[in-house]
Amino acid sequence: MENKRFWLGILVMILVFGMAVTGFVNAQTDARLNGTWKDDDGYIEKNNSGNFECSDENGLLSQGTYTTSNGKIISTATHVFGTQLGLDARWYSKEELGKKYSEYFETDTSRYVVDGNKLTYIDEYGATNTLTLVSRDGKFTQAAKYVPGSSGSVSSFPGRWKLIEGDGDAKDVELFKDGTGTADGKGITWKVENGRFHILHPFYTFSAYYNVTGSNVTFTKDDGEIVKYQKK
């Protein structure tokens, strides 16, 4: 069946989907949902008092949080696992992925019915998907989560840089040791403060986490957008 918990539309497009928790929630939940459930297609979900994890035969998909009320379950994604997006094998948050992947973090509401060891989800069109209880163990698989931060030597910044990936504010940047520089020919000032890289341009300001590796620098903006420059 195509109808999987919370993600009917997304599953039709990408077949698999997932979510990740940053911590347990205290919310109204149905204790009958607690445990590990599996459907005939190999889709698995683990529920634990308002938190869940999804996976399939290919591995981890997602984790997230949910509440229940009057036979309905309301879920919200917190993280997705990177491999399904062609990214590194770790959890990615909404803030890190940014607007490009916002559809994966939309709140969804479905009806559900628990009948003994069977759990059936019913979407808005009446399509159903039934899972069978495997065990009452709802323990989640631990995996490293990304924590935004900066790394690399500040002394690497002075020099000439060219944009190689992302929607950068300038294609060619030159930074001088005295904290001044140019961006596409316009004068700027720059600094590294509180673990972030900052640029003040006549027409805009720029602030992001940074990661300097060899001759490349990767900037991660607050909305999760990635911009990369390479030293000339």
C-alpha positions in Angstrom: 0.0 0.0 0.0 1.2 3.5 -0.7 -0.3 5.1 2.4 2.4 5.4 5.1 2.0 7.2 8.3 1.9 11.0 8.0 3.7 11.0 4.6 1.3 9.8 1.9 2.1 12.6 -0.6 5.8 12.5 0.1 6.0 8.7 -0.1 4.3 8.7 -3.5 7.1 11.0 -4.7 10.2 9.5 -3.0 9.0 6.1 -1.6 10.6 6.7 1.7 10.7 9.4 4.3 11.7 10.0 7.9 12.0 12.3 11.0 14.3 12.7 14.0 13.8 13.8 17.6 16.0 16.2 19.6 14.4 15.2 22.9 11.3 13.6 24.4 8.1 15.6 24.5 5.4 15.7 27.1 2.1 15.7 25.3 -1.2 13.9 25.0 -0.5 10.5 23.5 -2.2 7.2 23.2 -0.1 4.6 25.1 -1.4 1.8 22.7 0.8 3.2 20.0 4.0 2.6 22.0 6.3 -0.1 20.5 7.7 -1.2 17.2 5.3 -1.6 14.2 5.9 -3.0 10.7 3.9 -3.2 7.5 4.0 -5.7 4.6 6.3 -3.5 2.6 9.0 -3.4 5.2 8.3 0.0 6.6 9.0 0.2 10.3 8.1 2.8 12.9 8.9 3.0 16.6 6.6 5.0 18.9 7.6 6.1 22.4 5.2 8.5 24.3 5.0 11.2 21.7 8.2 10.5 19.8 8.8 8.3 16.8 11.4 6.9 14.4 10.8 5.6 10.9 12.9 3.2 8.8 12.7 0.7 6.0 14.9 -2.1 4.5 17.4 0.6 3.4 17.9 1.9 6.9 17.0 5.0 8.9 14.5 7.4 7.4 13.3 9.9 10.1 12.4 10.8 13.6 9.9 13.3 15.0 7.1 14.1 17.5 3.4 13.5 17.7 0.3 14.1 19.7 -3.1 12.2 19.7 -6.6 13.3 20.3 -10.0 11.8 19.5 -8.7 9.1 17.1 -6.4 11.5 15.3 -2.6 11.7 15.3 -0.8 15.0 14.6 2.9 14.7 13.7 5.7 17.2 13.0 9.1 16.3 11.6 12.2 17.5 13.4 14.9 15.8 11.4 15.4 13.6 8.3 18.2 11.2 7.6 20.6 12.4 5.0 21.0 9.4 2.8 17.5 9.7 1.3 18.4 13.2 0.2 21.7 12.3 -1.3 23.5 13.8 1.8 25.8 12.4 4.5 24.5 9.6 6.6 23.4 11.7 9.6 20.3 13.5 10.9 19.5 16.9 9.4 17.2 19.5 11.0 14.8 21.9 9.4 17.0 24.8 10.3 20.1 23.2 8.7 18.3 22.1 5.4 16.5 25.4 4.9 13.6 26.2 2.6 14.7 23.8 -0.1 13.5 20.9 2.0 10.7 22.6 4.0 8.1 20.1 2.6 9.7 17.4 4.7 8.9 19.2 7.9 5.2 20.0 7.4 2.7 19.0 10.2 0.4 16.2 9.2 -2.9 14.9 10.6 -4.3 11.4 10.1 -6.9 9.2 11.7 -5.8 5.9 13.3 -7.4 2.7 14.7 -5.7 0.3 17.1 -7.2 -3.2 17.1 -5.1 -5.6 19.3 -1.7 -5.9 17.6 -2.8 -4.0 14.4 -2.4 -0.3 13.9 -4.2 1.2 10.9 -3.7 4.7 9.5 -6.4 6.4 7.4 -5.7 9.4 5.3 -8.0 12.1 4.2 -9.1 10.2 1.2 -10.0 7.1 3.2 -6.9 5.0 2.0 -5.5 2.8 4.7 -2.2 1.2 5.7 -2.1 -1.4 8.4 1.0 -2.2 10.6 1.5 -5.1 12.9 3.0 -4.9 16.4 6.5 -6.4 16.5 7.4 -5.6 20.1 6.7 -3.1 22.8 10.2 -1.9 22.6 10.2 1.5 21.1 13.9 2.3 21.7 15.3 4.5 19.0 18.5 4.0 17.0 21.0 6.6 18.0 22.8 8.5 15.3 25.1 11.5 15.3 23.2 14.8 14.8 24.7 17.9 13.3 25.2 20.8 15.6 25.9 24.1 13.8 29.3 25.5 14.5 32.5 26.9 12.9 35.9 25.3 12.3 39.1 26.1 10.6 41.9 28.7 11.0 40.9 32.3 10.9 44.3 33.1 9.4 43.2 31.2 6.3 40.7 33.9 5.3 43.0 36.6 3.9 43.3 36.1 0.1 41.3 35.9 -3.1 38.2 33.7 -3.3 35.8 32.6 -6.0 32.2 31.3 -5.6 32.0 27.6 -6.5 28.6 26.5 -5.0 25.4 28.1 -3.8 23.8 31.5 -4.2 26.6 33.7 -2.9 26.2 37.5 -2.6 29.4 37.9 -4.6 31.3 35.8 -7.1 34.8 37.1 -6.4 35.9 38.2 -3.0 39.3 39.4 -1.7 40.0 39.7 2.0 42.9 41.6 3.5 44.5 41.0 6.9 43.5 44.4 8.2 39.8 43.4 8.1 39.0 45.2 4.8 38.5 43.7 1.3 36.4 43.8 -1.8 33.4 41.8 -3.1 32.8 42.1 -6.9 34.8 45.3 -6.8 32.9 46.9 -3.9 34.7 47.7 -0.7 33.8 45.7 2.4 34.9 45.0 5.9 35.0 41.5 7.5 35.6 39.9 10.9 35.3 36.6 12.7 33.4 37.1 16.0 31.5 34.8 18.4 32.4 31.8 16.2 30.9 33.3 13.0 32.1 35.0 9.9 30.7 38.5 9.2 30.9 40.8 6.1 29.6 44.4 6.0 29.0 45.5 2.4 27.6 48.8 1.2 24.3 47.0 0.1 24.0 44.1 2.5 25.4 42.3 5.5 26.5 38.6 5.7 26.8 36.4 8.7 27.3 32.6 8.8 29.0 29.6 10.4 32.1 28.6 8.5 34.2 25.5 7.9 37.7 26.0 6.3 39.1 22.9 4.7 42.2 23.2 2.6 41.6 25.8 -0.1 37.8 25.8 0.4 35.5 27.5 2.8 31.9 26.5 3.4 29.4 28.9 4.9 26.2 27.8 6.5 23.6 30.5 6.8 20.9 30.6 9.5 18.3 29.3 7.1 20.5 26.3 6.3 21.6 27.5 2.9 25.1 26.4 2.0 27.6 28.6 0.1 31.1 27.6 -0.8 34.2 29.5 -2.0 37.6 28.4 -3.2 40.8 30.2 -2.8 42.4 31.4 -6.0 
